[in-house]
């Protein structure tokens, strides 16, 4: 299930690494997206 969510995240959510987003200037929504992607990715790897 988490592998499917990880693929959906890759397609649907923005990639802040390519945009070189500074975490100190990120909005709460951007931080929430980063946290969600991290959560799903760590679960998909296990």
C-alpha positions in Angstrom: 0.0 0.0 0.0 2.8 2.5 0.9 4.6 1.7 -2.4 1.5 2.8 -4.3 1.2 5.9 -2.2 4.9 6.7 -2.8 4.3 6.5 -6.6 1.3 8.8 -6.3 3.3 11.3 -4.2 6.0 11.3 -6.9 3.4 12.1 -9.6 1.1 14.5 -7.8 3.1 16.4 -5.2 5.8 19.0 -6.0 9.5 18.1 -5.7 11.0 20.8 -3.4 14.6 19.4 -3.9 14.6 20.4 -7.6 13.2 23.8 -6.6 16.0 24.1 -4.0 13.5 25.1 -1.3 15.0 26.6 1.8 13.3 24.8 4.8 13.7 27.9 7.0 11.5 29.8 4.5 9.0 27.0 3.7 5.4 27.6 4.5 3.4 25.3 6.9 1.8 23.6 3.9 5.1 22.9 2.2 6.5 21.5 5.5 3.4 19.3 5.8 3.9 18.0 2.2 7.6 17.3 3.0 6.6 15.4 6.2 4.0 13.4 4.4 6.4 12.4 1.6 9.0 11.4 4.2 6.5 9.3 6.2 5.3 7.5 3.1 8.7 6.9 1.7 10.1 5.5 4.9 7.2 3.1 5.2 7.5 2.0 1.5 11.1 1.1 1.9 10.5 -1.3 4.9 
